[in-house]
Amino acid sequence: MDLKIEKNQQYVLIDIPQATIDTEASQALSKSVASLWKEGYTNMVIDLNQVQSIEQDGFSVLRKANELCLRDGGLFVVVTKDEDLTEELDQAKIRDLTILPTVEEAVDAVFMNELEGEFREEEDDEYDYGGSAEEEGSSSSKDEEY
């Protein structure tokens, strides 16, 4: 199965051009997701607009891909307008899965997530969160020497 993959600076778009995510499609998607994640892509948009059904293997791959992205502070977004498919995805109980109706909205969500991550980092720096205890201890020992 041929997936359509479009790499961008902050995200990758994976289009699945078939009606069912079966075992073969699941394996292809799994390999692609693993490869893209190793390349550093933590924001992935999966376009399921042509997909009408997902077999169990497909849900497993989507769950693992979502966990990889979330673990690294990224976002995994599934794009579909199909209400039945959306209900199936909800029933699969994939933690914090983002489902949106258009690729444009998915890309916007990725950029919003990136901005939120940057703001969190700035707040951590501003309030000196994230500094290790070792760093704090070393600065106070320098002060004592003088």
N, C-alpha and C positions, 0 to 999 in steps of 0.2 A: 504494500500500500504506500502511496506517495502522499506525504504530508506537505503542505505548503508552509514554508517557514520564512518569516520576514524578520530579520534582526534589526533592531534599532538601538540607539545608544543606551536607553534606560529600560527597555523591555524587548521581549520577543513575542511575535504573534504567530501562533500555530493554527492553521486552518485545516480542519478535517473534512475533506471533500467526499463524504459518503454518508449513506443513510443510517448505518449501524456501526457502533464501535464494538466490533467482535474481538475474538482472541487475537487474530492477526493484526488488526488495527491497534489493539491495546499494547501488543509487543512493540510495534513501530513507535507508538507514542511514548512508551516507557523508555526506549533507547534514546529517542530524541530529547526527552526531558532531562535524562541523566547527562547526556552530552552537553546540552545547553547550560545546565546547572554547573557543570565542571568548568565551562567557559566563563562563568561568573554571572550568568543571568539569574537574578532572583525575582524578577518581575516577569510573569508569563501570562499571556492572554490566549485562551483557547477558544477559537471560533467554532461553535457547534451549530451554526445556523442551518447547515445541511443535514445535521444528524437528527434522526427521529427516535432512535432507541440506543440504549447502552447496556451491554451485557455485564455480568458481575466483574469480569476481569477489567473492564473499562472503569468501573467505579473504584476499584483498587488502585489503578494507575492515577486517577484523578486525586484520590485521597493522599497518596504518597507525594505527588507533585505539589499539592497544596501544602503539605507539612514541610517539604524542603524549602519552599518559598517563604513561608511564615517564619520558620526557624531562623532564617537569615535576614529577617526584617523586610522581606519583599512582599509582593502581593500576587496571588494566583486568581485570575478572573476567568470565569466561564461566560461565554456570550451565547445567549439563545433567546428567541422570542416564543418558543414552543412551550405553552403552559404545562402540557403533560410531561415534557422532559424536565422542566423546572421542578415539578412536583416529585418526579423520580429522584432528582438530585437532592431535594430537601429530605426525602425519606432515607437517602443513603447516609445521612447524618455525618457529612464531611465538615469537620470543625472550621468555623469562620470562613466558609466558602462564600466568595463574592460572585453573584450571578447578576449580569446586566443584559439589557436587550440589544445593545449595539456595541460595535468595536470602538466607536468614538467615545462612548461613555466609559468603556473599560480603560482606554488609554488615559482619559481624564482621571479616573480613579487611581491609576498607577502614579501619575504626576502628583496628585494630592497626597498619596501615601508617602512619596519621596519627600515632599515638603514637610509633612508632619514629622517624619523621621529626622529631618534637618533641624526643625524647631526643638524636638526633644533633645537632640545632641547639644544645641546651643544652651538650652535650659540646664542641662547637666553640667556643662562647662561653667555657666554663670553661677550656679550654686555649688560648684566644686564637687558635684557627684561624679562618680566614675574614676576619681583619683584613687590610687591604691594606698593602703595604710603604710606601705613601705615608703612611698614617696613622701607622705606627710611626716613620718618619723625621721626621715633623712633631713628634711628641711629644718625641723626643730633642733636636731643635733648640730647642724651647722651654726644655728643662731647661738647655741650654748658655747661654741668654741670662741666666739668673738666676745 
